[in-house]
Amino acid sequence: MTTLIEQLAAAKGIASEYVDAWGQPALVSEESKAAMLGAMGYRVDDEAALTEQLEQEHRQHWLRPLDPVMVVRSGEPISLEVRLPIEFVNDALTWQLQQEQGAVLSGQFTPIEGELVGVAEFEEMECQAYRVTLDVQPALGYHQLILLEEGNDEPLATMRLIVAPKSCYKQAPIANGRKVWGPSVQLYCLRSRHNWGIGDFSDLGQLVENAAAWGAHFVGLNPIHALYPANPESASPYSPSSRRWLNVAYIDVEAVPEFLGNDRLKAEVASPAFQQHLTSLRVKDNVDYTGVIQTKIGMLRQVFDQASFSAERQAAFDAFVAAGGDSLQQQAAFDALQAHFYAKGENAWGWPVWPEALRDYHNPEVAAWMAEHQQDVAFYLYLQFLADEQLARADARAKAAGMVMGIYRDLAVGVSEGSTEIWANRDLYCPKASVGAPPDILGPLGQNWGLPPMNPNQLFEAAYQPMVDLFRANMRSCGALRIDHVMALLRLWWVPPGESAAKGAYIYYPVNDLLGILALESHRNQCLLIGEDLGTVPEGIDVTLKENGVHSYKVFFFERSKDDGGFISPAHYAEQAMSALTTHDMPTLKGFWHCDDLALGRELGLYPDEDVLKTLYADRHQAKQRILDSLHAHGVISGNISHDVNWVGMNTELNHGLQLHMSRGSCALFSTQLEDWLEMDKPVNVPGTSYEYPNWRRKLSRDLEDIFADEALKNLAGKMSRARDEASR
């Protein structure tokens, strides 16, 4: 059994060892490998059953003449592995390449004239595999390759052939060396005088126009994936229900055409009582998700039920629903079902606690329920239609304002256990495992993020269509996409069920194929790519990402010299990168400087002991001194600020000095946080917590109208724009 487990683990991309956070090689136990294989669906508890599974897989592989999919880059040879019973290897085969654009290319080859690359023997036959190169240079796109035997119209085999560009898209100014900046925000944090207690797509449109007027060329967002409207407090943008659809909480109700055409509902919203309710939602320091979403959903349901669509409007809605296909129906059905159960007073946080017959979208009982509740399902289709429409309008405002990139979106690494994606794609995911991170200095037990991973074997069998759909959906209505934890394209740390993350292992994914698809969709959608590559990065992947045109991610506080611990000047960062001072997982500038995060971590019990905390305080003090030294050396702060960190608190000059220091850097993109413009101290998220801290809720301290009326901030933006222009020369 040991040999069987080891061989299968190697074949399925389960790493036997890895380099840990201390730089030491760490071995993965056989127990962990067996748990990973079990999560993939292998019978590791029964040697006879496992042997039979493997024999069936082996046989299936050899009796399939072509793989389900192959990804090549433009200009590369089309080199196939063809597997056939030995009696057919001397026969001439015809190939047809049905290109996506419509043209059909064809030719012939005889397998035995290729290179013999494998042999397999079964009881009744011998199969041989040959490497054959086709004399063809297809266009970029998703094509279908068909093999035909002479005199037989039935295809012998079909394979999806994806031809991708060599690297991802960049806007011409960026490709030509232009360096730009833009603010990054958590959309829900935005305050404005007209929103309903949460930032919305109209706020986003206002932000992109105002930021563009001040010289910004992009606005970065948190993931705006679909969450759980019936379970509003499940608010983490990184634990979504679906990454293909949008968070309907961001809909601006008062910008919906059907609302604007309903005088009765407009009068209700304008009433003193309703306006007082909206004011109470707006003034709260944290987003009241339950209050906001119940208010929006309640009003939008009335809008939908009372709407009289024009022929043109109905056609637009119907076209959106048709284009959304099964995936959109799945999302609407999930949201309608969850709302149905919560309305009955049941805890329906996700499909695992629903009635057995409704736990899989493909069960006939789900179709029956949808037929009985057509209006409810249609309502959630309508909400996605509105969200898509309003996001597109915000993106159009960014482009019209002259932004080089416009909106940049964020793609989360996975979906939560009870999500739509898993409910409707049970075979694609491994719900018995979870994505996380191996042990490190601050987390000796590792991290478990509660996100079931995709099964790389099933992804391949599906000809990568789930990834095509995912990338395409997230490149919609934007000019750039940040991929959270971009290492997931190469490998993910899987945690076995019921175990600590320390007992996990890295599972490898087909990185070159996935990067090829990313590049193709990037060009089709004219979308620049940013890969969040913080933390442990395996050797060589940085070069691979660079060659594929994916921008790296450089966070100032992490860019330190390995020799003396000093902070590397942003002028020495990689050009093909986005730089930032802080992120949503870090303290604000003010919080960092005043060690608020360490005090909060102690209060929340995040550190193993006082010794660790003392070390962190000492390290922070040293880091601040080195930062101060660097800022003085680069002349971005005046002599009015002491050279001794013991006498320096975070103030406006030091804050702006850091922003300018980054603006002068060599990265193509510099992302600044609006929290730091406003000199806020509270973080929006504290990693390692769930209920201990109100994550994903804290709003900005000022509304958009106030921010863009502030002359000091306008002056800072002007200096940043000039610094970026100078760095471009």
N, C-alpha and C positions, 0 to 999 in steps of 0.2 A: 504493500500500500504506500509506503514511504516513497519509493521510486516513482510510482504512478502519480502521486500528488506533486512531487517535485517537477516531473516532466510536464504535467498539465499546467502547473503554475507558470513555468517558463513559456509555454506555448500561448498562454492567455495574457501575457504581459504583466505578470505579477513579479515585481522586483525581489530578488533574493537578499539584496542589501542596499543601503543608501548611506549618504554622508549626513550625519546628524548636525544639530545646531552648534555643536562644539567642534565641528570639523573632523569628527572621528567616524570611521566606518561602523555601521550598525547592521546586524544581521536580522533577517525576518524569520521567525520560527515556522516550523512546519504546521503548527497549530493555527497560526495566523493565515498561512497560505490556504489551508483547508477551509477556514472560515470564509475567506474571500471567494473561493471556488463554490462553496455552498451558496453564497449570496448570488452568484451568477447562475445558479440552478443545477449545479452538479451534485450527484448523490455521493458525497464524500463520506457518508456514514455507512455505506454498503459497498464493499469492494467489488462484488459481482455486478451490482447495478451500475456502478461507475464504469467498470470495464465495458459493459454493454453500451453505455452512453457514448464512450469514446470510439468504440468500433463503429457505431452508427454514424457518428460525425465524420470519421475517417472515410467511410464508404460514401457518404453523401458528398464529401469534398471531391473524391476521385470520379464520381459519376456525374459531376457537373463540369462540362467542358470549359466554362469560363467563370471567373469570379463575378459577383453581382455588380462590381463597380471598379473602375480604375481612374485615378486622377493623374494627369500629366500636365506639364507646363508648356506654354506656347513654344514651339520650335523643337521640343524634345521628340525623339522617336516613339512611335506607338508600338511598344514591345509587349506582346501578350504571352501569357502561359496558357497553352491549350492542352487539356487532359482528355484522352480518348482510350477506349479499348484498343489493344494492339492491332486488331484486324482492320481498324479504320485509319491507321496513321499513314498509310500509303495513298489514301484517297485524296483527290483534289477537293478543297473546300472553297466555297465562294463566301466572301465577306461583303456586307453592305453596311455603310455608315450613314445612318439617317441623321443628318445634322439638324440641330434645333431650328436653324433658319430655313429649313425646307429642302435644301439640296441633298442629293444622295450620291455618295462616292462608293465605288465597289472595286473588287479585285479578287484574285485567287491565290491560294498557297497550298502546298502539300506539307502536312505537319512534320514528316520524317526528314524534310530538308532543313528544318530548323535545328536548334541546339537541344539535345536531350538533357532535361534538368531533373527528372524524377521518374521512378518506377514504383508501382504498387501491385501486389499480387493478392487476389481473392481466391476463394475456393474454385470458382467457375471461370475466372478470367484474369488477365493481366492488363493493367492500364499503364500508359506512358504519358509523360508530360513533356512538351516541347516549347521552347522559347522561339516565338515567331515575330518578326518585325514587319509591320505593314508600311508600304510605300505611300504615305499619305500625310498631309499637313492640314488638318481640319481647323476651322475657325474656332475662336473662343466660344465656349458654351457647354450645354448639357446635351450630349448626343446619345444615340442608341446604336450599338454595334450588334449586328446579327450575323450568325454563321449558318450557312445552308449547305446541305449535301446535294450533290448533283442529282437532279430528277426528283427532288423532294421539296415541296413548297413550305412544309412545316419547318420552322427554324430549329436547328440543332441546339442553338444556345443564343442567349441575348445577354448583353452587358451594357451597363451605363458607362459611357466614356465622358469624363469631365475634363475639358481643356481650359486651363486657367492661365492668367497672366503671371509673369515671373514675380511681381510684387504688387502690393496694395496701392490704391489710388492716393494721390496727394493733389490738393488744389494747386493750380499753376503758380500762384505767388509763393506758396510754401515750398514747392519743388524748386523754385528759383532763388531760395534763400531768404525770403521775407520772414521776419520774426514778429510774432503777434502775441497779444495777451487777451485774457478774458476772465470774468468772474465765474466761479463755480458756486452753485447753491443747491441746497436741498429744497426742492420746489415747495414742499408743504410748509417750510419755514417762512415763506414770504408773507409779509404783511402789506396790505393796501387798504385804501379807504372804501373799496367797493367789494372786496371778496367776502366770502361767507365763513371766515374763521380758519381758512387754510389757503395757501397759495394755489392759484389755479392757472389754466392755460392763458387766460387773458392777462393775468399778472406777468406771465412769462413773455407774452408779446410786448407788454409795456417795458419789461426789463431789457429785452434785446434791443429795442429802439433807443432807450435811454443810454444803455451801455455803448451802443454803436456810436451815438452822438459824442460820447466821451473818448472814442478811439479804440474800443474793444472790438475784437473780430470773432469772438465766440462767447457763448454762455454754456457752462457745463452743468449737467443735471445729475441728480441721484437716479437710480433705476426707477422708471415710471411704469413698471410692470403691473399687471392686474393683481390686486390683493383680494381681500374677502369683504365685499360690501355688507354682507349679513353678519360679519364678525369684525366690526370696525377696529377694535383694539389690537388685532393681529396686524400691526402696522409696519413691521420691518420691511423696507424696500428690497432687502437682500434675502427674504424668505417668501417669495411670491407664490401665487397660485398658478400663474402662467406668465412666461416671458415673451409670449407672442402677442399678448393683448395688453390693453392699457388700464391704468388705475382710474376708475371713473370718478373718484373723489376730486379729481382735478378739473372736472367739467365746470365751466362758469354758467350757471343756470340762466343768468340774465342775458347771456349772449346766444341762447338757443332760439332759432327762428320760430319754433312752435310756441315757445313761451312768449316771445315778443308779439305773436299774433293772438294771444289769449288775454283779452282785457280783464276778465274776471280774476285770473291768477296774478296778473300784474298789479291789480288793485289790492289783492291779498298781501303780496310781498311789500307793497308800499305802505301798508297799514302801520300805525304806530306800534302795535303789539309785535308784529313780525320784525319790524326794524329794530325794536328793543332787543329781541331775541338774537338777531344777527350781530348787534353791537356787543352783546354779552359773549358771543363766540369769538368775535374779533379781538376783544381786549385781553383775553386769557394769554398768559405767557407760554403755555403749552397747548398744542393742538388738542382740542376735545374731539377726538375722532368719532365717538359715538354721537355726540350732539351734531357735529357737522354732517356726517353721512346720513343720519336719519332725516335731517332737515332737507338735504339735497335730494335724497332718494324719494322722500315723501312728495316733494314738489314736482320732481321730474316724472314720477308715476302719474300724477294728475295731468301734467303736460301731455304725456304720451297717450293716456286714455281719452283725452279730450281733443287730440290733434286731428286736424283735417289736412292731409298732405296734398299739395298740388301734384299734378302729374309729373312735373320735373323733379320735385323733391322725393316722391315715391320711387321714381326711377333711380335716383342716386342712392337711396337706401337699399333698394333691391340689388343694385350692382355691387354695393359694398358687401352685402350678405352673401351674394353668389361668389365673390372673390375670396371671402373669408373661409368658405368651404366647411369641411367637417370640424376643423379646429375652432372656428367661431361658434358653431352650434354647440360644441362641447363646453366652451366657456359660458355661454348663455344658459345652457341646461344646468351646469354646476351651480352658477350663481342663483338661479331660480329655485333649484332644489334646496340649497342651503338656506335661503330666505324662508322657504316653506317650512322647514324643520324648526328654525328659530322662532317663527311666528306661532308654532304650536308649543313653544316653551321647552323644546329639546336642545340639549347641548350638541350642536352639529358642527364642531370645529373643522371637520374634514371627512372625506368619504369613509375612512376606516370605522367610524361610529354610526354610519347610516345603516338602514335595514340591509340585510345581506343581498337581496335582489337588486339593490340600487348601487352597489359598491363598484360596479364596472360599467362605464358608459355604454359598452357594447351589448349589455344584457337587454333582452327584449322588453323587460319591465321598465327600463329607462325610456325607451322609445314610446311605450304606452303612456307613461307619465307625461312626457313632452306633448303628446297628442292631446291629452286631457287639459294641459295647462299652456296652450299655445300663446295666449296673451302675455302670460308671465315670462315665457322664454323670449318672446318677441321684444318685450321691454328691455331685457338685458342685451339683446342684439342692438337695439336702438341706442343704449348707453354707449356701447363700443363705437357705434357710428358717430355719435356726438364727440366722443373723446378724440377719435381719429381726425375728425374735421377740425376741431379746435387746435390740436397740436400742429396740423398742417398749416393752419392760419398763422400761428406763432412763428413757424419756420419761414413762411413766406415774408412775414414782417422783418425777420432777421436778414433775409437775402435782399429785400427791397431797401433796407437801411445800409447796404453796402458791406456787410460782414463777409470776410473771406470764407469763414467756415459756417457761421451761424450756430445753431444748437448742436451741442455734443451730448449724446446719450450714453448711458451706462448699462452694460449687460451683466446681470448678476450671474454668479457661478452655478446656481442651481435653483431648484424649487423645493418647497416644504413638503413634508410627508403626506399631508392631507390635501394636496393640491389638485387642480384640474388636470395639469399635465400628466400626473401619475395615474389619476382616475381613468383617463382616456387612453393611456399608453402604458399599460401595466407591463407588457413584454419588453418595452424599451428601457425601463428603469429597474434597479435592484433595490427594492424597498427594505430588504433585510440588512442593507449596509447604509452607512452615512459618510458623507464627505467631511473632512476635518483637516487637522495639521498634526505632525509628529511632535513629540515633546521638545520644549526649548527651555531656556533659562527661567523665564517668568511662568511658564506653564509646564511643570515637570511631568504632568499626566497627559500632555497634548491637548488638542481641541477637537470637540465634536460639534459640527455646525447643524446637525439635524437635517441635512439635505441629501436625500437618496441620489446616488450617482447613476448616470446613464451606463448601460452595458455596452462596452465597445464592440462586442461580437454582434449584438443586435443592430447597432448603428451601421456596421458594415453590411449586414444582411439587408438593411433598409436602403442601401445604396446612398447613405448619408443624407437622405431627404430631410430627416428631422433637423439636421444642422443647417441645411440650405434654407429651410423655412425660418429657423431661428435667427440666422444672420440677416436674412432679407427683411424680416419683420422689424428688427431693431435698427436697421439702416434707413427706415422710413422716416421722412420728415426731419432730417437732420443732416449735418455736414461732417460729423465725426462720431465715432463710437469708441468708448473706452470699454475694454474687456476686463472685468474684475477678475483677479487671479488668473492671468493669461496662461500661467503654467498648466492650467486645466486642459489646454489643447495638447499638452505633452503627457502629463501625468496628474493623477489625483490621489491624495491620501485617503484610502478607504478605512473606515472603522467598523469592525465586526459587531453584530448585534449583541447588546448587553455587556460589552467590554469597554475598557478605557481606551482612549485614542492611542495610548502607548502600544497597544497590541495590534495596531493597524499595519498597513503596507501600501506602497505606491503601486498603482495600476497604470500602465502606460496606454496611451491613446495614439492613433495614427496621425501624428502632428503634421507631417508634410502634406498629407491629404487634406486635413482640416484647414491648414494655412492656404492651400490652393483654392479651396472653396471660398474662404474669407477674401482672398484677393479678387476672385471673380465677382463676387457680390459687391465688394468695395468699388470696383470700377463701374459696375452697372448702376450703382446707387450714388456714385460720386461722393464717397464717404471715406474720410481719412480714418486710420486705425491707431488707437493708443492701447498698449498692453500694460496693465498693472502688474509689474514684475518685481514687487517688493519681497523681502524675505529670502528664504533659501532658494537659490536658482541653480539648477544643475549645469555643469560645465558644457559650454557649446551652444546652449539654447539662446543666449543673448545674441550670438552671431547669426543664428538661424532667423530670429525675429527681425534683426536688422536687415538681413538680405531680403526678407519678405516685405520690407517697407513698413513694418509695425513700429510705431513710435514707443520708445521706452518711457518709464515714469521715474522721475528724479525728485525725491522729497528732500529738501535742504537738511533737515535734522538727521537724516540717515546717510548723507553723503559725507563720510569722514575718511581721513587718511588712515590707511592700515599701519603706517609707520609711527605717527605721533598722535593720532586721534584728533588732529585739527580738522576744521571744516573746509572741505574742498570748495574753491571759488566756483560760483555758477558759470564763470567764463570758461571753465574747464570741463563742463558737463558735455555729454554727447549732443550733437546737433539734432539728430533724429530722435527727439524726446520731448515730453512735456515735463516742465518743472513746476514745483509747488512748494510753498513753505510748510503747509500743514494739510491734513486730510480729514475726512469725516470721522475717522477712527482715532484721531489724535486730539490733544488739547488745543484750544485756540492759542494764538501767539501770547496773549496776556496770561492765559491759564498756564502755559508752559513756563513762562518767565517767572511767574509767582508760585510755581510748583503746586498749583491748585489740583492738578490731576493726581499728584502723589498723595496729597491730603485726602482727596476723595477716595482714592483706592484704599487707603488705610481704613477710612470710615466704613467702606463697603466690604472690607475683609478680603481684598484681592491678592494680598501678598502673603507668602508662606510664613514669614516671621519678621521681627523688627530688624534683624541684621540685613535682610534683603532691602528693606526700606531705607535703612541708613546708607547702604551702598548706592541706592538710586538717588538719594538726596545729594550725596557727595559727587556722583557722576554728573548730575544736573548742574551743580555749582560750577564744576570744571567746564562743562559744555558752554554755559552762559559766558564765562570769562573768555573762552576761545572765540565765541561768536562776536563778543564785543571787540576783541583784538582785531578780528578780521574786518569788521565794519569800519573801524578807525583806519586800518591799513588801506582800505579801498576808498576812503574819503566820502562815504555815503552818510556819515553823521558828523556833526560839528564838535569842536573842542568843548562846547558847553556840557557835553555828556562825559562824565568821568571815565577814565580808563580802568577803574577798579569796580568790578561788578558788585561789590558789597554796597556801593553807593548808588546803584542804578536800578530803578524800577522800570517796568514797561510803561513808556509814555508815547505820545503821538510821534515825536521825532524819531525815536528808536523804531517804532512800528513802520513808519513810512520809509525809514532808511533800509530796513529789511526788504520791503517791497521793491525799492529801487535797485537794491543789490541784485535781486533775482531778475528784474527787468533787463539789466545789463548783460545777463548771462547768454550763453551760446545756444541754449535749447530753442528749437523752432517755436515752441509754445510755452507760455507761462500762465499758469492758472492761479488766481488769487481768490481768497475766501472773503465773502462779504462780511462774515463774522469778524474778521480781522480789520476790515475797514471801519467797522463800528466799535472796535476795541472791546468786544464782548469777552467774558471770562468762562461762561458755562459751556461744556461740550454738548454736542448734539447726540453723541453716542459714546458709551463707555464699554469697550470690548470686554468680554468675560462676564457681563451682567445681562440679566433679562428683566426681572421684576424689581431688582434692587434700585434701579435708576430709570427715570422716564425717557428711555432711548427713543429717538426718531420723532420727537414731539416739540422740542424747544424752538420757539420762533425767533426770528431776528428781533432786535430791540427797537428798530425803527421801521416805519413803512416806506414803501418805494418812493412815494412822493417826497418824503423828507430827505431820503438818501440823495436823490438826484437834484435837490435844491441846496445841497451843502457845498459851499464854495471851496472849502478845504479839501473835500473829497474830489471835487472837479479838478482842483489844482494837482492833487496826487495823480489822478488818471492822466492828466496832460503830461506830467513828468514821466510816467510809465510809458506812455506812447512814444515820447521822444527818445527815451532810453532804448526801446525796442527798435525804433528806426535806426538809431546809431549802431546798434548791435548787428543790424542787417547789412551794414555796409562792409 
